[in-house]
Amino acid sequence: MTEMAPRPTLEAVAARAGVSRATVSRVVNGAQGVRESLAARVRQAVEELGYVPNQAARSLVTRRHDAVAVVIAEPETRIFADPFFALQLRGISKELTAHDCQLVLLLTEGRGDHARVARYLAGNHVDGALVFSLHLDDPLPGLIRNAGVPTVFGGRPGWGEDDEGALYVDSDNRGGARTAVEHLVSLGRRRIAHITGPLDQTSAVDRLEGYKDVLPKADPALIEPGDFTPAGGERAMRALLDRCPDLDAVFAANDLSASGALRVLRERGLRVPEDVAVAGFDDMLPVAEQTDPPLTTVRQDIEHMGLLMARLLLRRLDRNRPDPDTEDGAPRSIVTTTTLVRRASA
């Protein structure tokens, strides 16, 4: 059996670089006050020896774990079936990786998992948390606040007074919905239905409000609850057609709901867009470009939103890092723009 070579130590790096152990420690831990010529020698010695810092010991010095928890308040079946979450996680991962920070994924299958997640966050395992897909009655924000962990939320908070000052990244859901409905109106459509998202989430509420901004006197029968899933879009489309067979357009709160609506319209023998125009929200290419016909939709840069969430958190953890998008070193929340992508469905 081959014995493994001993792990390089700080002392070995110091000897190779010709500096003190304390100097090596400062360079490895990112401290200031080391001349660049010495720091360069230390970095070269680290690379030559393959030195890897002991994270536990490093945390005692820096009080940082170089790890961030990502908490998604949805069941696993939804997370792994919806490309929205994959895109957001990809953006988060890119930003954390660029700063040598680990992503720790925490899933909440149900309310019973919330206490477990709160205990983990309070246990000083991570430097901060990124939390998204919250529901209005979700206890997670309060539990996370009590854990004392720096946090950035994905989506506009909506849980009341406690959300004041919360850091978050969101898209202009209301404005994007207005753009989609205005486009359908410009095509001469007059009976425009709306398949909502789950109305215990602020994104779905904002998109419904955007629809109402354009059509304040819309027939309430033209609004049907959905749940951001293809199956929910199918159920809602069937209910709308049974109730309002003369509808001539549909704005679905997301692309997955729109894909379900398109299947039902095809089953009923209705042509898209000749008989019924359809618009969605997200512009997730695996969905929007593969529907039949390709989907007109509102584009939000989901991956970039994930990246911005991670960036906001890292800047909060390191107030010394210059940030052109903040004042006095304090990060602020970000709302990104949306654009309409016109394809064959409308």
C-alpha positions, 0 to 999 in steps of 0.5 A, spaced: 500 500 500 502 506 497 503 511 503 500 518 501 505 524 501 505 529 507 500 535 507 504 541 505 504 546 512 505 553 513 512 552 515 514 548 509 511 554 504 514 559 509 521 555 508 520 555 500 518 562 500 524 565 505 519 569 509 516 568 516 510 563 518 506 569 520 507 572 513 504 566 509 498 566 514 497 573 512 497 572 505 493 566 505 488 569 509 487 575 504 490 580 510 493 587 508 500 589 509 504 585 506 509 587 500 507 585 493 514 582 492 513 578 498 506 576 497 508 574 490 513 569 493 508 566 497 503 565 492 509 561 488 511 557 494 503 555 495 502 553 488 509 549 487 507 545 494 500 544 492 498 547 499 491 547 501 489 552 507 486 548 513 479 551 512 477 550 520 484 553 522 482 559 517 475 560 519 478 561 526 483 567 523 478 570 518 471 568 522 469 566 514 467 560 512 467 561 504 460 558 504 453 560 502 447 557 503 442 557 498 435 556 500 429 554 495 422 554 499 419 549 494 419 541 494 424 537 490 419 535 485 418 542 483 425 544 483 428 539 479 422 539 474 423 547 473 428 550 469 427 557 472 431 554 478 437 551 474 438 558 471 438 561 477 442 556 481 447 557 475 448 564 476 449 564 483 454 558 482 458 562 477 459 568 482 460 564 488 466 560 484 469 566 482 470 568 489 472 561 491 466 560 495 462 554 496 455 553 495 451 549 500 444 547 497 438 547 502 431 544 500 425 545 504 420 539 502 415 542 507 414 546 513 417 540 517 424 542 514 424 549 516 426 548 523 432 544 520 434 549 515 434 555 521 438 550 526 443 549 520 444 557 519 444 559 526 450 553 527 455 558 524 456 553 518 456 559 512 457 566 512 450 568 509 444 565 505 440 566 499 433 565 499 428 565 493 421 562 491 418 564 498 410 564 499 407 570 503 405 565 509 412 562 509 415 562 516 422 562 513 424 569 513 423 570 521 427 564 522 432 566 518 432 573 521 432 570 528 438 566 526 442 572 525 445 570 518 446 576 512 441 574 507 439 576 500 432 574 497 430 572 490 423 576 489 420 582 492 419 581 499 411 581 501 411 579 508 409 585 512 413 590 516 419 585 517 421 586 510 423 593 511 430 594 509 431 586 506 436 586 501 433 582 494 433 582 487 427 581 482 425 583 475 420 588 473 414 583 474 408 588 473 411 592 468 413 586 464 406 583 464 403 590 462 408 590 456 405 583 454 398 585 455 399 591 451 402 587 445 396 583 445 391 589 445 395 592 439 394 585 435 386 587 436 385 582 441 379 584 446 377 578 450 384 577 453 385 572 459 390 571 464 392 564 467 396 567 474 401 564 478 400 562 485 398 568 488 401 567 495 408 569 491 409 576 490 411 575 482 405 572 481 401 578 484 405 583 481 404 580 474 396 580 475 396 587 477 400 588 470 394 585 467 389 589 470 393 595 469 392 595 462 385 591 462 382 594 469 375 593 467 376 585 464 371 580 465 373 577 472 371 570 468 377 571 464 382 570 470 384 563 472 388 561 478 395 557 476 401 555 479 407 556 475 407 549 472 405 546 465 399 541 469 396 548 472 396 551 465 392 546 462 387 546 468 387 553 467 386 553 460 380 548 460 377 552 465 377 558 461 375 555 455 369 552 458 367 558 461 369 563 456 369 560 449 370 566 445 376 568 448 381 570 443 388 571 447 391 568 453 397 572 458 400 566 462 404 568 468 410 564 466 412 560 460 411 553 463 403 555 464 403 557 457 406 551 455 400 547 458 395 552 455 398 551 448 397 543 449 389 544 451 388 549 445 391 544 440 387 539 443 380 543 442 382 544 435 384 552 436 389 555 432 395 559 435 395 565 434 390 565 428 384 563 433 387 565 440 394 569 441 398 566 447 404 570 451 408 568 457 413 570 462 420 568 463 423 567 456 426 560 458 429 558 452 428 550 453 421 552 454 419 558 449 423 556 443 420 548 443 413 550 444 408 549 438 408 554 436 414 558 439 412 562 444 412 570 445 414 571 452 417 577 456 424 576 458 427 576 464 435 574 465 434 569 470 441 567 470 443 574 471 438 575 477 442 569 481 449 572 479 446 579 482 443 575 488 450 572 490 454 579 488 449 583 493 451 578 499 458 578 498 458 585 498 455 585 504 459 580 507 465 584 505 464 592 506 471 594 504 470 591 496 468 598 492 461 597 489 459 603 484 452 600 485 451 602 492 452 608 497 456 609 503 458 601 502 451 599 503 448 594 498 441 596 496 436 591 492 436 591 485 430 590 480 432 588 473 428 590 467 424 586 462 423 585 455 418 582 450 420 577 445 416 576 439 415 569 436 409 565 433 404 564 438 402 572 438 
